């Protein structure tokens, strides 16, 4: 219970643990970080874009929502001996 001081109730939060965050079904502990990805896959020749998301008192920074990102296999030409360059 809080303490009453001059008509104002002051909450005693000394016993409260920091609030964790949730990301893709996992719990992220307060002040920990995870790497999240903009998309779950990209076409061959492109790069996965990531961001570091941090948990602070139950609020997870950032906006990316994917837990992983895969680069798709290249498309092959005719005899399958060389990949398309798409240039």
MOKAWO-V862808 format. One record per run of one state. SS is the DSSP state (H for helix, E for strand, L for the rest). FROM is the first residue (numbers start at 0). LEN is the number of residues. If there is no record, write none. Layout:
ss=SS from=FROM len=LEN
ss=SS from=FROM len=LEN
This chain:
ss=L from=0 len=2
ss=E from=2 len=3
ss=L from=5 len=2
ss=E from=7 len=3
ss=L from=10 len=10
ss=E from=20 len=3
ss=L from=23 len=2
ss=E from=25 len=3
ss=L from=28 len=4
ss=E from=32 len=5
ss=L from=37 len=3
ss=E from=40 len=2
ss=L from=42 len=7
ss=E from=49 len=7
ss=L from=56 len=2
ss=E from=58 len=2
ss=L from=60 len=5
ss=E from=65 len=1
ss=L from=66 len=3
ss=E from=69 len=2
ss=L from=71 len=4
ss=E from=75 len=1
ss=L from=76 len=6
ss=E from=82 len=1
ss=L from=83 len=4
